[in-house]
Amino acid sequence: MNPKRTSWLLAASASLLLLLAACTPSGPANGTLALTVSAPSGVTPNITVSGPSGNSSANASANLSLKPGTYTITAANVQSNGYTYGGTASPATVVVQSSKTVASTVTYAATTGKLTITLSLPTGVSNPGVTVSGPGGFSQSITTSPQTLTNLAPGDYTITAPDVPGYKKAVSGGGTVTVIAGQEASGSVAYTQGLGTITVNVSGLPPSSPQTQITLTQTAGGSYTASQPVSTNGPVTFNDVPTGTYTVSGAAVALGSVNYTAANATATLANDGDSTTAALTYVAGTRSLTVTVTGAFKAGAKLVVTATPSSGTPVTQTATATANGTGSLTLSGLPGVDYTVSAQVLTAIDTYASAGGVPAPIGNDTPSVPVTLQSEGWLFAAGNGKLAGDENILAALGSSLETPTPSFVADPAFTPDAPGTTPAIVRVALDPANYFYIARQRISSSAPCLGGASCDAIEVYTPASYTGITDGSGFAPTGNGSFTIVTSYSGQPATISDLAFTSGGDLWVTARGSTAPGAEQPGGLLCYSQAALTQAKNAQLTTPPNPNPTQLQVYQRYYTAAGGVLDDARALAFDAAGNLWVASATKISRIPASALTCKYQGTGVGDGNDPRASDNAPETVTPDLVLTLPPGADIFSLAFDPNRNSLWATDYTAGSVFEIPFSGGANATSGLITTGTPFTTGLTKAAGLLLDKQGHLWVGTDNGASSTVQELIPGTTLTAGRTLAIPASYPADQRVGITSLAIATKALP
């Protein structure tokens, strides 16, 4: 197409259009809406004007040119800074007229509020689950602090805070907060550790206790500690103590050598306001007492100290005085209470004792106890007289035995019978009433007992017979109150060999018997009851004195044993339990105390009044333990040692002393006997045997003019001590073997 033609056509078309427009009629003119908007600072309104002109938006005051017609003004909710704002148009509907102005005001105001919750929790406590609830079913958990809840409908809101064991809580406003539109409300929940009271009941502190500390140490729920001083028993109260678990402890208390300690206790305060108690009981630990004993005793004496507690069992301990007049020992491991201390000092025979106890309260760990001589006595040695000579009854004063070189008194001899009629073996013993008994064998064991010196006999002398013995006066008994027990009867044991008393005063005698043709008599035991002996004593005290003791046939019992265990019975001893130990030719037997029934007929005594009853036939005793001696043993004497729980024995042929132990299971069952290492030094023909008060042995030897009494001190082995020798100044017929020993004591007024 021609370009020029095209340009013309376009210009013509435009002109035509303008002409047509000018010829069309025009509509009414627009009107004006004067919109006034009011909103808080920072709030951006959201306003919509809807009508003939369509929808127009506004967020601030404006004059809107609108086609005439009816318009609706809508203010939408808006949110700002956690609040919701609602707009209100007044009027909300307007009519816009052409070329006219109509006004409407839109006002925005807050319709919701805010709530800020502050949650305070102690270290280590987790959020227990605090919640806020309010209008319209609102509910929100508080998970942080502070936590702000926004756009909340106005009204009352409830703060719910669960309990936490051991803690108390504080919720502001009692748990209710009012939310006001356009305002920020606040609430708080604070958990703090609860407080309670712990009362500690203290007991066991000594009356004079120094001050100590009672301490609470928190072991669960915190690290709280608190202490209070205390010196007396009773309650100790700790107030405002944080809840939790506590160890309650008391510091040790030292008083003298005693430490008082209390085992820790536990106390728990579970909730705020709780009260609880705990008990701390102090217990005295062990203590020691170093006791010094003073008196007139000599070095080497045995100290026996007894500490008697204010409650409990007395404790006794022994030691040896290391110097003249003084000695000490320490009692360790004693219960920590007050004590009363008493003391004895034992020499071989004499006894020193305290008149009363010495208080040793806690704090006095070194009491001193004075002792004075309370009893004294004598060591008697019985000589083995020849058939044509005299037997000796030698005496050594207890005070002499405290010296390094003891000796017999100057006047040595006692000759109850005329020369030529004296038995060959002599044994001596003292009963609980301190009567002196001398057992003598008949002149000839092969001849029958026909009365007098042809019979075995036991002479009995009153205590007055020897209590006057001094350095210048020997044993010289009188006949007043004395008597002789005839022990031999036809068909009954002869050749008496030893005698011993029970603690109740019954006299038991061993008899070796006889195997001589025509004079056969079995070996066994004789018993004289304490009642029968008392009757004989009373009878003789009413009889005028005689030059020689009156012969009495005192009621006796006669015992044998099966199996030959009492054949050739030669020595006996009682142990601490009252059991009787008998040594025969080949065995040592124990007869239980329950089998020792020493009967008494209850009839009279006297030369013409033989009380033997028709039932006085041999009775049988059964030992509960029989030990067999080694071949060749020749036991002469026995002595029981309660300190070592053993028997001591002398072997006449071997010239030795040996121990038969029973502790540690030794010799507990029948069988070959177990013995300790024998002591043989200087003991030719070891015969008499005695255990003195301090636990030392005294051994008499039957060695003629060279006979001695040797002291032996038990320990791991036997150690030789002092020696008593028969002085050379004694007449030759009085310097004979020593076959028996006895101790007599008398209490001082």
C-alpha positions, 0 to 999 in steps of 0.5 A: 500500500502507498504510504502516503495513503495510509497516513491519510486514513489514520488521521481521518479516523481520529477526527471522526472519533472526536466528533462522535464524542462531542456529540454524546451526553455526559454523566453526573459529576463525582462526589467527595468522601471526607474520610477521617481516620483516628488510630493510636501511634504505630497502628496502621488502619486497614479501611475499605470503602465499597460502593459504585466506584468499587472498593477503595482502601485507605489507611489514613485520613483522605478525601476520596472522589467517588461516583455518586451512590451509597458506600459502606466503610469497613475497618478491619482488625489490625495487630500491632505490638501484641495487641489487636485493634478494631476500627469503628466507622461513624457513619459506616454507610454514606451516600455520595452525591455528585459534586458534594462532600460527605464525611465519615470518621473511622476510629481505631482502639485496642480490643485485646491486652497482654499478660507477661508471666515471670517464673522464678525457679531455684537451681536444679528445679525443673519447670513444674508446668505453670499454665495460664487459662482464661476466657473462651477456653484459653490455655497456655503453658509457661515455658520461659521466663519472662513469657508474654502472652499477646492478643488476649481477650480482656477478662480474668486469667488464672495462673496455675502453679503445681506444687514442687515437693520441698519448695514453697511457691508464691503466685501474684494476685493469688493466682488471678490476673485481670487483662484490660484491652490495650494494657499489659498485665503482669503475673509472677510465680516464684518457687523457693526452697521450703523451710522446716525445723529439725530437733536433734535429741542428744544423749550419752554425753558424760556429765562433765562433757566439754563443749562439742558441735552438732552439725546438719549437712545437707546431702540432697536438695542443696548444700546447706550446713548449720552447727550448734554447740552443746555440752549437755544431753537434751534437744538441740533445735535448728529452725528455718532449715531448707527442705532436703535430706541431712546428715546429722553428726556430732563431733567426738568428745574426749574426756580423759582417755575416753572418746565419746562418739555418736553414729550419724543420723539422717533427717529429712524435711520433705515439705515446707513447714515440716518438723522432724527429729533425729537422735544422736546417741553418744557412746563411750569408747574404750578407756584405759586405767593405769593403776598404781598399787602401794603397800608393804609387799615385796618385789615379785608379788602378784598384783590383782587389780579389779575395776568394777564399772558403774554398770557392767561386769568387773574386770580383773587383771594381774601383774607382778610387782617390780619393786618393793612396795609398789607396782602398777598395771594398765587395764586397756580396752575397758568400756568407757564408764566410771570405775571403782578400783580395788586391789589385792597383792598376793605373795606365796601365802600372805594377802595384802588388800585395799580396804575399799575401792578407789573411785576412777571416774572418767578423767582419772585414768591413773588411780592409786590404790593403797593396800595393807596386810589382810591375812598371813599364814604358813607353808607346812612341809610334812616329812617322810618319817622312817618307820623307827623315826619321827615325821617332821611338820615343818613350817615357814612363815609367809613373811619369810617366803617374801624374802629372797632366802626363805627359811623354816622356823627354828623349832621344826619337829612335831612328833605325835607318836612315840618313836618306832610307831610312826607311819612311813608316809605323811600327807597334810591338808587343811579344811575350809575351817582351817583344821589341820589334817595329817594322814599317816599310813600304817606301820606295815601295809601287809598286816591287817588293821587291828587298831592303833598304829596298825591302822591307817589314820588321819589326825585332826587338829584345831586352828589353835594348834598352829596359829601361834607359830613364830620364828621361835616356835614350831608346830606343837598342837595340843590334844584339846579338840583334836582327834584321830580318824581310823580309816582302815576297816576289814575289807576296805581300802588301806594304805591311804596316799593323799587327801583333799577337800571340796569347797564345801568341806567334804574330805576325799582320800585316796587309798592304794589298797593292799595285795599282800596275801591275807591282807588283800584290800582294794584301792579306791576312794574314801569320803568323810562328809562335812557334816560327819567331820563337824559332828566329830569336831563338836564331840571332841571340843566337849572332851577333856584334853588328852595327851594324844588325840582320841581315836574315832571311827567317823562315818565314811563312804567307800568308792571303787571304779570299774576298769582298774582306774583307781588301782594303786590310787596315789594322788588327787586334786579338785579343779575349779568346777569341783571335778575330782582328778585321781592319779593311779598307777597307770591312769589319771581319771576325772570324776565329775562333781555330780558323781561325788555324793558323799553320804552321811548316816547321821549317827554318833561318833566315838571309840565305842560308837562305830557309825558304819551302817549296813549300807556302807558297802563299796559304791562305784564311781564312773570317771567321765575322762580317763587319760593313760600315763606314759609307761614308767610314770610314777606320779606322786602328787597333783595340783590343779592350776585354774590360771592355766586350766591344767594339772601339774604333777610330780614324778617321783622316780624321774624327779620331775614336774610336768604340766597336763594342759586342757586348753586348746583341745589337749587331753579333751578325750580319753587316750594317751596323755599329752604333757608339757616339757618336764622340769628336772633340775635339782628335783631328786625324788619329786614328791610334794606339790603345791600351787600358792596364791600367786600361781607359783609351784612349790615342790618337796623332794624326798631326798633325805637330809638333802630334801628341799622345797623348790619354788617353780614359776610357770611361764612358757617353761618352768623357771626356778625360784627360791629354795627352802632347805632343811637347816643343818642344825636340825637333828638327823632324824628330822632331816628327812624327805618332804612328801606333802605341802600345805598352806594355812592362812588366817585373817588379821583383825 
